[in-house]
């Protein structure tokens, strides 16, 4: 955890919000479509809080965690300035306490720092933490993103395909799963035409 914390602290150590202050478009659209009632939501590795704060502003009860103390400091101030409450926790994906059957939704937006083994654990824990019928909302980059170079990891094994997501989520009911290309404007780190995957799955 210490090595990852240092890496992300260095990356977030700027006055700018490196992924912007607006929520991820896919998360915004799908949460407005599917989460029509106030819900209890977990944001995985939410960094500076752009997604968790927006969800809290919509009236949801939101928990979020991140490995970076620098990002969490910025996220807490962001929430305070927005006059909303988010329960932020300092943890990485393995040290976070994944409560069973707790959440109405889990948001996993661009968590592509995870190698295949960690990625498998994250999605398994996300499903465990959902209530029956709860939603998993995922946005990530596909292998074609290596050609665009407008954000995301440089290693193929960290990227998503539809087949990979189907394999990871065999025990869930996949509502939406699509690969598409779209221009992103999410701060300096996600900027330009991008090869994306969007997924919404429901826990059986």
Beta strands, then each sheet from edge to edge (+ up, - down):
strand 1: 40-43
strand 2: 61-66
strand 3: 86-90
strand 4: 103-109
strand 5: 130-141
strand 6: 172-186
strand 7: 190-203
sheet 1: 3+ 2+ 1+ 4+ 5+ 7- 6+
end
